[in-house]
Amino acid sequence: MTIVGYEEQDDVVYINYNSKNELTETIPARQLLATNPILLEIYNYQNDVTLETRVEKRINKVEYMPRRMQMMIIDYFEVNHSGVGMQLIENMLSTGKRPPSALLIALINTMLQSKDGFKSRETQRNHWSQCKQAYTLLMDVLTLFGPEMFNPVWNEFAYFKLSCSQSMDDESGQYELLNTKELSAYSDIWNYVDKVLHQPSHHLEARCRALVLDFFVNVLQTDLKERLGDDRQVARSLFFATLTNASLLACTKFDKYLDILLKGYPNENEHLCQLAGDLLNMMITISCFDTISSFDGLVSQLYSRFQPMDPEACSQLMQAIKYPTFLIALLDKAVADTDVSRIESHYKKFRNKKHVPLRLEKVLFYVLKTKPNTISPEALYRHALIVSKYCMCVLSTASIVHKRPTLREQVTNTALEEDQLILLIENHHQALDEWEAWMEHCLAQFKTIDLKLVEKIRWSVKLTRLTMVEYL
């Protein structure tokens, strides 16, 4: 089932979806949130477009740049006037002409070339400016012509071969001097990701590599989002191809890729943190299609790495994940691995039970009463972060968010049934007050404690309270 949109009738939001018989039908949003909220989250992920790469805006004609213009561009690149060459490329793109694959590879090689020759600050600044110009051109090509334009580029990696109908262009021989095969130094995209995420990020070379990774991530995301209609299309996506090989029809083992993404957590570089998060969210998206992957498998494999993380790493990872349902599944394991001595005996049953959509009993009577297994300032902070995020995600998945044509802002309505709203109204104050009082009692036991850490713990508690109050 694939969601394709929504409409509002008598103040009730309905979700349109394509069922197996390929007919468009409707289902109340509340019903969908109660049974399969991940479908709405996939829809939101698919439509969270920061780059305007809509299929309907693509240029479909196959008209390449004139050969004479290509030769001029090559000449400028060969005499180190790549800035002028890139301006000519931009002019050709404005007329709807497609660049040949060899030229796209040349742009990437320009960004990844050795920086040994750039000794002075001026030459480094000029090269960085040209790299940003090359990045902009590559993104323009993605916007105008789509991710398939770059299929031959992926085969530049040493051991990754993508089967594609598009081959290197006849003119590629003219680009021989420009093809320095920079990508052949990496076995595949994940080897490249590993190198980028785990090297000093202030060097010019590192910044240029990160810019190329940013481009590759955009290509992968654009391609995946266009294929979320069904499992078969997702299995043909570029990202799925990077996780498996042609002989495998499913991907259930993510350990290698998770280790690469999480090795550097917490990452102080905001750009690299964002790129790692984008790759992780693509992995989560793939796992939602159970005929080709495993949602529970990814949750378990990620939790084994989440469990030993310090508070800052936990916080960064939780903020990176865009799927509330996945986060709840991950944190279900975390709140099961806690001290339950404060919990009344008849509510301890929630320890090994998964969260039930649109039900709040576990949050109010179990999660908010759990304790970390060890009492230390860092353990309290980590636990506060987990409890706070759990509550936020549960209420997020109990909300219907949509836009009305007459309003620019989003409209948010509750999806909870009346009995659950009453339960929240009657119990949230006591549950939060008791949690806060217990936290303050624990903090008072420490003779010395970092005041900044105390403020972070108190802020997590306050944020949880604000989330519940604003929901009501």
WOVENDA-V482019 format. One record per helix or strand. SS is the DSSP state (H for helix, E for strand). FROM is the first residue (numbers start at 1). LEN is the number of residues. If there is no record, write none. Layout:
BEGIN
ss=SS from=FROM len=LEN
ss=SS from=FROM len=LEN
END
This chain:
BEGIN
ss=E from=2 len=8
ss=E from=12 len=7
ss=E from=24 len=5
ss=H from=29 len=7
ss=H from=37 len=10
ss=H from=55 len=3
ss=E from=64 len=1
ss=H from=67 len=12
ss=H from=82 len=13
ss=E from=98 len=1
ss=H from=101 len=12
ss=H from=121 len=25
ss=H from=147 len=8
ss=H from=170 len=6
ss=H from=182 len=4
ss=H from=189 len=9
ss=H from=204 len=22
ss=H from=231 len=5
ss=H from=238 len=6
ss=E from=251 len=1
ss=H from=255 len=8
ss=H from=270 len=18
ss=E from=293 len=1
ss=H from=295 len=12
ss=H from=311 len=10
ss=H from=324 len=13
ss=E from=339 len=1
ss=H from=345 len=8
ss=H from=361 len=5
ss=H from=367 len=3
ss=E from=371 len=1
ss=H from=377 len=20
ss=E from=399 len=5
ss=E from=410 len=5
ss=H from=418 len=27
ss=H from=451 len=21
END
